[in-house]
Amino acid sequence: MTKFKDWILPAQIPFSDLKGSDLEECVYWLLDAMGAKDLEWRTGGTRGGAADGGRDLEARFYFPGADGELEAHKWWIECKGRSSTVAPDEVKSAVNNALALADLDCLVVATNTQFSNPTRDWVKAWQASHPKPKIKLWDHSQLERFLSRHRDVVLRLFFYALSIDGRLTAMESRFWNRIEFVAPKTLSDLWKARHELNFTAEAMFAVIANEMANGSIIKRAWAASISPEFVAEVLTAGFYNVMYLAVRSSKAGVDQQIIFRTLAYLILAALTHFPAEKVAHIMFLSINRGEDKPVPSEVQEVLVRPILHQLLGEVRDVCSSDCKRVLTDPSTLVEPHELDDYWFRLEDRDIEEPEERHILKIEKGDELCVVGFAVDRDASCPLFRIDPSVKTTGDLLEILKRVSAFRRSQAAEKHASTRN
């Protein structure tokens, strides 16, 4: 199993450049990753630090007391970005300033370089006669150890200092814990190394969601690069956690459509391998977590409907874009530039809720359906006459599976003809 030391490449972390606000930002996110609460970054100084010459950061950590109740511990943090060893007087000044607050529990002096042995001896002697506040000296080596434990911080600030395995685990952690997304460069690097990486179902779901957050899944069709069995696992992981993802993204201020698009894509990918009935079974078994007491039907409806609406809207847009029978305004669920390439999301190849609106639809009753559905003047296109819901899930997936198979084949033929 890959160890922490294999995930972090310390030589790639630019400690010599961590001065002023850069060092403060690094320590800020480390404290956040360690579980600090009420974090305050006292910006305003000439170099981005505290304007009053005191602490640069404030934080509180909560620990259980003797009675089991959580007790707040107040921390002050001063950051000393330097080119050489921190001067002893700077540490002494910080410690003396800290004495002004009787309720201060801990003072951290952090630097990108180091502290001299006489400075450490002075702190040790001072601490012997002053039990409070606790003085902590974080030097280059200590920061490096902290960063090795918190890969998400390295990914946020120094993604190039993580090995490719480290970037994958950090990306997964950031998504599931915070619904945060990485830059396209990280996704590109993960794609290039996809055959060497050990993806969990949760990591694969996270990387697909990151692609959706960055705009498109066409360039890197992740679900097409994995086995049918693994597609089912990833789909299961997504629907198993769909309620958590919906609530968490809402609290994080993240557009829930990113989650809907991810799940819609996985459904479409699963339909290329499995019968529609099995895909529907996977979805609802996962939502109910295989328990005897299923989630109430009205809750299932709330969870499933926007996802089915997303997928149905996408396929409607793409299938009607060149349809002679149905003329309609696009729903905007698929960007115009993606219409021709939509089905590439289901091909393993190397290419490096919307605002409600009314849609005009005109259907020619005497035109045949190129996909092969039985339509006439009385029976309209099934993509437009079906209403996505829990009750119609099986029928809807059957329709989408048929459209997907036909349109993918058509797109492949068109692509082959343009290359010849």
One Martini backbone bead per residue (centre of mass of N, CA, C, O) as a GRO file, in nm:
protein
  420
    1MET     BB    1   0.098   0.035   0.020
    2THR     BB    2   0.077   0.360   0.006
    3LYS     BB    3   0.264   0.609   0.142
    4PHE     BB    4   0.299   0.921   0.244
    5LYS     BB    5   0.597   0.957   0.138
    6ASP     BB    6   0.494   0.888  -0.164
    7TRP     BB    7   0.300   1.148  -0.200
    8ILE     BB    8   0.531   1.335  -0.113
    9LEU     BB    9   0.738   1.614  -0.254
   10PRO     BB   10   0.928   1.820  -0.079
   11ALA     BB   11   1.113   1.957  -0.303
   12GLN     BB   12   0.838   2.097  -0.434
   13ILE     BB   13   0.829   2.279  -0.191
   14PRO     BB   14   0.848   2.641  -0.159
   15PHE     BB   15   0.980   2.745   0.123
   16SER     BB   16   1.152   2.999   0.037
   17ASP     BB   17   0.865   3.147  -0.065
   18LEU     BB   18   0.735   3.142   0.228
   19LYS     BB   19   0.592   3.452   0.257
   20GLY     BB   20   0.383   3.605   0.424
   21SER     BB   21   0.083   3.519   0.290
   22ASP     BB   22   0.180   3.235   0.204
   23LEU     BB   23   0.232   3.122   0.487
   24GLU     BB   24  -0.044   3.186   0.607
   25GLU     BB   25  -0.206   3.008   0.411
   26CYS     BB   26  -0.076   2.742   0.483
   27VAL     BB   27  -0.152   2.747   0.788
   28TYR     BB   28  -0.453   2.783   0.759
   29TRP     BB   29  -0.507   2.505   0.608
   30LEU     BB   30  -0.386   2.330   0.827
   31LEU     BB   31  -0.578   2.404   1.054
   32ASP     BB   32  -0.831   2.319   0.906
   33ALA     BB   33  -0.741   2.016   0.872
   34MET     BB   34  -0.711   1.979   1.198
   35GLY     BB   35  -0.997   2.130   1.312
   36ALA     BB   36  -1.035   2.417   1.316
   37LYS     BB   37  -1.204   2.694   1.461
   38ASP     BB   38  -1.266   3.015   1.409
   39LEU     BB   39  -1.113   3.124   1.174
   40GLU     BB   40  -0.861   3.394   1.158
   41TRP     BB   41  -0.749   3.636   0.920
   42ARG     BB   42  -0.529   3.910   0.990
   43THR     BB   43  -0.551   4.121   0.766
   44GLY     BB   44  -0.351   4.443   0.656
   45GLY     BB   45  -0.073   4.448   0.603
   46THR     BB   46   0.199   4.512   0.399
   47ARG     BB   47   0.226   4.167   0.372
   48GLY     BB   48  -0.074   4.047   0.466
   49GLY     BB   49  -0.082   4.086   0.760
   50ALA     BB   50  -0.102   4.207   1.056
   51ALA     BB   51  -0.152   4.540   1.150
   52ASP     BB   52  -0.055   4.511   1.476
   53GLY     BB   53   0.193   4.295   1.501
   54GLY     BB   54   0.063   4.038   1.569
   55ARG     BB   55  -0.129   3.812   1.504
   56ASP     BB   56  -0.232   3.635   1.205
   57LEU     BB   57  -0.385   3.403   1.367
   58GLU     BB   58  -0.696   3.248   1.458
   59ALA     BB   59  -0.806   2.982   1.693
   60ARG     BB   60  -1.009   2.682   1.760
   61PHE     BB   61  -1.008   2.413   1.989
   62TYR     BB   62  -1.183   2.106   2.063
   63PHE     BB   63  -1.203   1.949   2.388
   64PRO     BB   64  -1.245   1.715   2.616
   65GLY     BB   65  -1.328   1.705   2.926
   66ALA     BB   66  -1.373   1.548   3.226
   67ASP     BB   67  -1.703   1.561   3.157
   68GLY     BB   68  -1.712   1.558   2.817
   69GLU     BB   69  -1.697   1.842   2.751
   70LEU     BB   70  -1.646   2.091   2.535
   71GLU     BB   71  -1.338   2.276   2.499
   72ALA     BB   72  -1.195   2.578   2.441
   73HIS     BB   73  -0.895   2.656   2.246
   74LYS     BB   74  -0.680   2.922   2.225
   75TRP     BB   75  -0.518   3.051   1.927
   76TRP     BB   76  -0.202   3.173   1.823
   77ILE     BB   77  -0.052   3.297   1.508
   78GLU     BB   78   0.283   3.332   1.392
   79CYS     BB   79   0.445   3.447   1.091
   80LYS     BB   80   0.795   3.369   0.969
   81GLY     BB   81   0.918   3.480   0.685
   82ARG     BB   82   1.239   3.360   0.575
   83SER     BB   83   1.592   3.325   0.476
   84SER     BB   84   1.652   3.261   0.777
   85THR     BB   85   1.694   3.250   1.085
   86VAL     BB   86   1.516   3.319   1.350
   87ALA     BB   87   1.510   3.562   1.561
   88PRO     BB   88   1.496   3.558   1.901
   89ASP     BB   89   1.339   3.832   1.947
   90GLU     BB   90   1.082   3.748   1.791
   91VAL     BB   91   0.992   3.529   1.988
   92LYS     BB   92   0.994   3.694   2.250
   93SER     BB   93   0.785   3.901   2.157
   94ALA     BB   94   0.551   3.703   2.106
   95VAL     BB   95   0.537   3.594   2.396
   96ASN     BB   96   0.490   3.866   2.544
   97ASN     BB   97   0.225   3.935   2.391
   98ALA     BB   98   0.063   3.681   2.497
   99LEU     BB   99   0.038   3.776   2.804
  100ALA     BB  100  -0.212   3.974   2.763
  101LEU     BB  101  -0.371   3.692   2.754
  102ALA     BB  102  -0.537   3.483   2.976
  103ASP     BB  103  -0.709   3.294   2.746
  104LEU     BB  104  -0.452   3.176   2.632
  105ASP     BB  105  -0.331   2.849   2.525
  106CYS     BB  106  -0.178   2.912   2.237
  107LEU     BB  107   0.145   2.953   2.074
  108VAL     BB  108   0.239   3.005   1.733
  109VAL     BB  109   0.552   2.972   1.562
  110ALA     BB  110   0.601   3.020   1.214
  111THR     BB  111   0.832   2.875   0.967
  112ASN     BB  112   1.034   2.825   0.667
  113THR     BB  113   1.271   2.754   0.849
  114GLN     BB  114   1.438   2.822   1.156
  115PHE     BB  115   1.549   2.750   1.486
  116SER     BB  116   1.747   2.803   1.732
  117ASN     BB  117   1.872   2.659   2.008
  118PRO     BB  118   1.853   2.907   2.200
  119THR     BB  119   1.551   2.954   2.146
  120ARG     BB  120   1.450   2.680   2.250
  121ASP     BB  121   1.570   2.709   2.535
  122TRP     BB  122   1.410   2.962   2.614
  123VAL     BB  123   1.128   2.838   2.588
  124LYS     BB  124   1.173   2.611   2.794
  125ALA     BB  125   1.230   2.798   3.035
  126TRP     BB  126   0.970   2.968   3.019
  127GLN     BB  127   0.766   2.727   3.048
  128ALA     BB  128   0.844   2.639   3.339
  129SER     BB  129   0.707   2.931   3.453
  130HIS     BB  130   0.476   2.907   3.200
  131PRO     BB  131   0.216   2.707   3.135
  132LYS     BB  132   0.073   2.976   3.023
  133PRO     BB  133   0.112   2.943   2.727
  134LYS     BB  134   0.161   2.731   2.479
  135ILE     BB  135   0.465   2.670   2.302
  136LYS     BB  136   0.506   2.667   1.942
  137LEU     BB  137   0.749   2.541   1.701
  138TRP     BB  138   0.729   2.593   1.347
  139ASP     BB  139   0.909   2.451   1.109
  140HIS     BB  140   0.997   2.322   0.822
  141SER     BB  141   0.977   2.023   0.925
  142GLN     BB  142   0.696   2.045   1.054
  143LEU     BB  143   0.540   2.133   0.802
  144GLU     BB  144   0.611   1.883   0.639
  145ARG     BB  145   0.466   1.681   0.824
  146PHE     BB  146   0.186   1.803   0.800
  147LEU     BB  147   0.161   1.784   0.488
  148SER     BB  148   0.185   1.469   0.479
  149ARG     BB  149  -0.111   1.442   0.627
  150HIS     BB  150  -0.227   1.687   0.420
  151ARG     BB  151  -0.294   1.658   0.095
  152ASP     BB  152  -0.513   1.876   0.039
  153VAL     BB  153  -0.321   2.116   0.087
  154VAL     BB  154  -0.119   2.052  -0.133
  155LEU     BB  155  -0.322   2.057  -0.365
  156ARG     BB  156  -0.409   2.353  -0.325
  157LEU     BB  157  -0.095   2.482  -0.329
  158PHE     BB  158   0.106   2.207  -0.430
  159PHE     BB  159   0.039   1.983  -0.658
  160TYR     BB  160   0.343   1.922  -0.761
  161ALA     BB  161   0.413   1.781  -0.461
  162LEU     BB  162   0.251   1.543  -0.570
  163SER     BB  163   0.188   1.257  -0.637
  164ILE     BB  164  -0.035   1.086  -0.820
  165ASP     BB  165  -0.152   0.938  -0.575
  166GLY     BB  166  -0.188   1.191  -0.398
  167ARG     BB  167  -0.387   1.340  -0.588
  168LEU     BB  168  -0.612   1.135  -0.575
  169THR     BB  169  -0.665   1.129  -0.266
  170ALA     BB  170  -0.708   1.437  -0.237
  171MET     BB  171  -0.942   1.467  -0.434
  172GLU     BB  172  -1.132   1.274  -0.286
  173SER     BB  173  -1.135   1.423  -0.014
  174ARG     BB  174  -1.237   1.702  -0.112
  175PHE     BB  175  -1.504   1.604  -0.222
  176TRP     BB  176  -1.637   1.436   0.020
  177ASN     BB  177  -1.580   1.663   0.252
  178ARG     BB  178  -1.638   1.956   0.056
  179ILE     BB  179  -1.701   1.990  -0.241
  180GLU     BB  180  -1.427   2.004  -0.405
  181PHE     BB  181  -1.215   2.127  -0.672
  182VAL     BB  182  -1.002   2.081  -0.932
  183ALA     BB  183  -0.785   2.122  -1.169
  184PRO     BB  184  -0.739   2.029  -1.494
  185LYS     BB  185  -0.444   1.934  -1.463
  186THR     BB  186  -0.501   1.704  -1.267
  187LEU     BB  187  -0.695   1.546  -1.454
  188SER     BB  188  -0.491   1.502  -1.680
  189ASP     BB  189  -0.284   1.340  -1.510
  190LEU     BB  190  -0.478   1.112  -1.426
  191TRP     BB  191  -0.546   1.014  -1.710
  192LYS     BB  192  -0.255   0.933  -1.798
  193ALA     BB  193  -0.248   0.735  -1.517
  194ARG     BB  194  -0.502   0.534  -1.505
  195HIS     BB  195  -0.353   0.242  -1.538
  196GLU     BB  196  -0.176   0.285  -1.253
  197LEU     BB  197  -0.421   0.333  -1.088
  198ASN     BB  198  -0.617   0.295  -0.776
  199PHE     BB  199  -0.948   0.286  -0.800
  200THR     BB  200  -1.216   0.377  -0.647
  201ALA     BB  201  -1.542   0.441  -0.660
  202GLU     BB  202  -1.516   0.718  -0.518
  203ALA     BB  203  -1.286   0.830  -0.697
  204MET     BB  204  -1.435   0.810  -0.968
  205PHE     BB  205  -1.668   0.991  -0.896
  206ALA     BB  206  -1.495   1.240  -0.830
  207VAL     BB  207  -1.362   1.276  -1.112
  208ILE     BB  208  -1.627   1.315  -1.267
  209ALA     BB  209  -1.729   1.560  -1.107
  210ASN     BB  210  -1.485   1.737  -1.180
  211GLU     BB  211  -1.541   1.743  -1.482
  212MET     BB  212  -1.820   1.877  -1.459
  213ALA     BB  213  -1.714   2.134  -1.311
  214ASN     BB  214  -1.517   2.195  -1.574
  215GLY     BB  215  -1.767   2.113  -1.816
  216SER     BB  216  -1.662   1.807  -1.917
  217ILE     BB  217  -1.657   1.447  -2.051
  218ILE     BB  218  -1.537   1.413  -2.344
  219LYS     BB  219  -1.224   1.421  -2.323
  220ARG     BB  220  -1.272   1.236  -2.046
  221ALA     BB  221  -1.403   0.909  -2.054
  222TRP     BB  222  -1.414   0.738  -1.777
  223ALA     BB  223  -1.646   0.518  -1.805
  224ALA     BB  224  -1.507   0.399  -2.076
  225SER     BB  225  -1.226   0.298  -1.913
  226ILE     BB  226  -1.406   0.084  -1.773
  227SER     BB  227  -1.564  -0.159  -1.642
  228PRO     BB  228  -1.880  -0.266  -1.605
  229GLU     BB  229  -1.852  -0.337  -1.303
  230PHE     BB  230  -1.738  -0.057  -1.220
  231VAL     BB  231  -1.973   0.113  -1.310
  232ALA     BB  232  -2.168  -0.013  -1.103
  233GLU     BB  233  -2.007   0.077  -0.853
  234VAL     BB  234  -2.020   0.382  -0.903
  235LEU     BB  235  -2.325   0.403  -0.914
  236THR     BB  236  -2.368   0.298  -0.629
  237ALA     BB  237  -2.206   0.516  -0.478
  238GLY     BB  238  -2.380   0.753  -0.569
  239PHE     BB  239  -2.669   0.651  -0.467
  240TYR     BB  240  -2.585   0.592  -0.174
  241ASN     BB  241  -2.494   0.927  -0.158
  242VAL     BB  242  -2.718   1.128  -0.266
  243MET     BB  243  -2.814   1.275  -0.010
  244TYR     BB  244  -2.544   1.381   0.084
  245LEU     BB  245  -2.471   1.538  -0.178
  246ALA     BB  246  -2.713   1.730  -0.177
  247VAL     BB  247  -2.662   1.858   0.102
  248ARG     BB  248  -2.360   1.932   0.082
  249SER     BB  249  -2.373   2.114  -0.171
  250SER     BB  250  -2.569   2.317  -0.052
  251LYS     BB  251  -2.388   2.404   0.192
  252ALA     BB  252  -2.134   2.475  -0.012
  253GLY     BB  253  -2.251   2.623  -0.275
  254VAL     BB  254  -2.311   2.397  -0.485
  255ASP     BB  255  -2.405   2.292  -0.778
  256GLN     BB  256  -2.622   2.024  -0.818
  257GLN     BB  257  -2.582   1.964  -1.125
  258ILE     BB  258  -2.316   1.816  -1.100
  259ILE     BB  259  -2.442   1.564  -0.974
  260PHE     BB  260  -2.655   1.506  -1.188
  261ARG     BB  261  -2.454   1.472  -1.427
  262THR     BB  262  -2.296   1.237  -1.307
  263LEU     BB  263  -2.534   1.037  -1.276
  264ALA     BB  264  -2.632   1.048  -1.567
  265TYR     BB  265  -2.373   0.938  -1.692
  266LEU     BB  266  -2.373   0.663  -1.541
  267ILE     BB  267  -2.635   0.562  -1.654
  268LEU     BB  268  -2.554   0.569  -1.951
  269ALA     BB  269  -2.313   0.377  -1.918
  270ALA     BB  270  -2.476   0.135  -1.804
  271LEU     BB  271  -2.666   0.104  -2.062
  272THR     BB  272  -2.426  -0.018  -2.242
  273HIS     BB  273  -2.422  -0.303  -2.053
  274PHE     BB  274  -2.724  -0.299  -1.941
  275PRO     BB  275  -3.020  -0.345  -1.853
  276ALA     BB  276  -3.256  -0.129  -1.754
  277GLU     BB  277  -3.358  -0.292  -1.510
  278LYS     BB  278  -3.080  -0.312  -1.367
  279VAL     BB  279  -3.022  -0.013  -1.334
  280ALA     BB  280  -3.269   0.051  -1.163
  281HIS     BB  281  -3.196  -0.148  -0.938
  282ILE     BB  282  -2.932  -0.014  -0.852
  283MET     BB  283  -3.044   0.258  -0.775
  284PHE     BB  284  -3.262   0.164  -0.552
  285LEU     BB  285  -3.078  -0.011  -0.380
  286SER     BB  286  -2.885   0.224  -0.307
  287ILE     BB  287  -3.079   0.425  -0.182
  288ASN     BB  288  -3.177   0.189   0.031
  289ARG     BB  289  -2.920   0.015   0.114
  290GLY     BB  290  -3.059  -0.279   0.123
  291GLU     BB  291  -3.302  -0.238   0.296
  292ASP     BB  292  -3.608  -0.321   0.428
  293LYS     BB  293  -3.643  -0.004   0.470
  294PRO     BB  294  -3.738   0.208   0.262
  295VAL     BB  295  -3.743   0.484   0.114
  296PRO     BB  296  -3.959   0.698   0.068
  297SER     BB  297  -4.115   0.770  -0.223
  298GLU     BB  298  -4.099   1.084  -0.201
  299VAL     BB  299  -3.789   1.085  -0.167
  300GLN     BB  300  -3.712   0.940  -0.423
  301GLU     BB  301  -3.835   1.150  -0.609
  302VAL     BB  302  -3.651   1.388  -0.524
  303LEU     BB  303  -3.379   1.239  -0.604
  304VAL     BB  304  -3.444   1.132  -0.907
  305ARG     BB  305  -3.581   1.340  -1.093
  306PRO     BB  306  -3.338   1.541  -1.161
  307ILE     BB  307  -3.167   1.318  -1.298
  308LEU     BB  308  -3.368   1.231  -1.519
  309HIS     BB  309  -3.403   1.514  -1.633
  310GLN     BB  310  -3.115   1.549  -1.723
  311LEU     BB  311  -3.093   1.304  -1.915
  312LEU     BB  312  -3.338   1.359  -2.091
  313GLY     BB  313  -3.252   1.643  -2.184
  314GLU     BB  314  -2.993   1.562  -2.326
  315VAL     BB  315  -3.116   1.357  -2.530
  316ARG     BB  316  -3.311   1.549  -2.656
  317ASP     BB  317  -3.110   1.751  -2.768
  318VAL     BB  318  -2.945   1.551  -2.944
  319CYS     BB  319  -3.176   1.400  -3.105
  320SER     BB  320  -3.320   1.684  -3.209
  321SER     BB  321  -3.091   1.838  -3.371
  322ASP     BB  322  -3.150   1.627  -3.650
  323CYS     BB  323  -3.457   1.621  -3.656
  324LYS     BB  324  -3.740   1.602  -3.879
  325ARG     BB  325  -3.982   1.578  -3.673
  326VAL     BB  326  -3.839   1.744  -3.437
  327LEU     BB  327  -3.891   2.082  -3.328
  328THR     BB  328  -3.662   2.250  -3.096
  329ASP     BB  329  -3.565   2.387  -2.826
  330PRO     BB  330  -3.315   2.392  -2.635
  331SER     BB  331  -3.258   2.328  -2.281
  332THR     BB  332  -2.933   2.368  -2.203
  333LEU     BB  333  -2.801   2.088  -2.103
  334VAL     BB  334  -2.654   2.126  -2.380
  335GLU     BB  335  -2.406   2.236  -2.541
  336PRO     BB  336  -2.371   2.323  -2.864
  337HIS     BB  337  -2.067   2.207  -2.889
  338GLU     BB  338  -2.173   1.902  -2.784
  339LEU     BB  339  -2.370   1.766  -2.982
  340ASP     BB  340  -2.166   1.609  -3.179
  341ASP     BB  341  -1.993   1.482  -2.906
  342TYR     BB  342  -2.164   1.340  -2.686
  343TRP     BB  343  -2.097   1.019  -2.738
  344PHE     BB  344  -1.790   1.028  -2.646
  345ARG     BB  345  -1.848   0.966  -2.337
  346LEU     BB  346  -1.865   0.639  -2.440
  347GLU     BB  347  -1.557   0.668  -2.528
  348ASP     BB  348  -1.231   0.532  -2.543
  349ARG     BB  349  -1.050   0.831  -2.577
  350ASP     BB  350  -0.794   1.056  -2.694
  351ILE     BB  351  -0.883   1.397  -2.588
  352GLU     BB  352  -0.780   1.643  -2.479
  353GLU     BB  353  -3.038   2.386  -1.261
  354PRO     BB  354  -3.192   2.522  -1.463
  355GLU     BB  355  -3.353   2.762  -1.585
  356GLU     BB  356  -3.670   2.803  -1.629
  357ARG     BB  357  -3.827   2.712  -1.948
  358HIS     BB  358  -3.976   2.748  -2.242
  359ILE     BB  359  -4.052   2.509  -2.510
  360LEU     BB  360  -4.036   2.468  -2.841
  361LYS     BB  361  -4.259   2.232  -3.024
  362ILE     BB  362  -4.231   2.059  -3.342
  363GLU     BB  363  -4.429   1.799  -3.503
  364LYS     BB  364  -4.404   1.564  -3.757
  365GLY     BB  365  -4.642   1.322  -3.832
  366ASP     BB  366  -4.495   1.201  -4.121
  367GLU     BB  367  -4.238   1.133  -3.972
  368LEU     BB  368  -3.983   0.938  -3.912
  369CYS     BB  369  -3.787   0.750  -3.695
  370VAL     BB  370  -3.448   0.686  -3.690
  371VAL     BB  371  -3.441   0.492  -3.442
  372GLY     BB  372  -3.751   0.324  -3.453
  373PHE     BB  373  -3.994   0.440  -3.348
  374ALA     BB  374  -4.335   0.434  -3.302
  375VAL     BB  375  -4.473   0.676  -3.521
  376ASP     BB  376  -4.729   0.935  -3.547
  377ARG     BB  377  -4.992   1.148  -3.519
  378ASP     BB  378  -5.052   1.014  -3.224
  379ALA     BB  379  -4.747   0.925  -3.188
  380SER     BB  380  -4.496   1.048  -3.024
  381CYS     BB  381  -4.207   1.118  -2.906
  382PRO     BB  382  -4.082   0.955  -2.624
  383LEU     BB  383  -3.893   1.184  -2.515
  384PHE     BB  384  -4.161   1.389  -2.485
  385ARG     BB  385  -4.391   1.198  -2.339
  386ILE     BB  386  -4.215   1.148  -2.101
  387ASP     BB  387  -4.212   1.132  -1.739
  388PRO     BB  388  -3.996   1.179  -1.495
  389SER     BB  389  -3.987   0.904  -1.258
  390VAL     BB  390  -4.012   0.645  -1.057
  391LYS     BB  391  -4.234   0.490  -1.227
  392THR     BB  392  -4.067   0.546  -1.521
  393THR     BB  393  -3.774   0.440  -1.514
  394GLY     BB  394  -3.772   0.182  -1.688
  395ASP     BB  395  -3.886   0.306  -1.948
  396LEU     BB  396  -3.681   0.534  -1.978
  397LEU     BB  397  -3.422   0.358  -1.996
  398GLU     BB  398  -3.508   0.206  -2.249
  399ILE     BB  399  -3.513   0.451  -2.435
  400LEU     BB  400  -3.219   0.552  -2.382
  401LYS     BB  401  -3.075   0.297  -2.474
  402ARG     BB  402  -3.172   0.306  -2.771
  403VAL     BB  403  -3.066   0.586  -2.844
  404SER     BB  404  -2.772   0.543  -2.766
  405ALA     BB  405  -2.703   0.311  -2.960
  406PHE     BB  406  -2.772   0.456  -3.224
  407ARG     BB  407  -2.609   0.728  -3.190
  408ARG     BB  408  -2.332   0.603  -3.150
  409SER     BB  409  -2.316   0.460  -3.421
  410GLN     BB  410  -2.353   0.715  -3.591
  411ALA     BB  411  -2.105   0.872  -3.477
  412ALA     BB  412  -1.890   0.663  -3.562
  413GLU     BB  413  -1.944   0.676  -3.867
  414LYS     BB  414  -1.893   0.978  -3.900
  415HIS     BB  415  -1.603   0.977  -3.793
  416ALA     BB  416  -1.487   0.771  -3.997
  417SER     BB  417  -1.555   0.935  -4.258
  418THR     BB  418  -1.375   1.191  -4.184
  419ARG     BB  419  -1.096   1.022  -4.176
  420ASN     BB  420  -1.112   0.905  -4.488
   0.00000   0.00000   0.00000
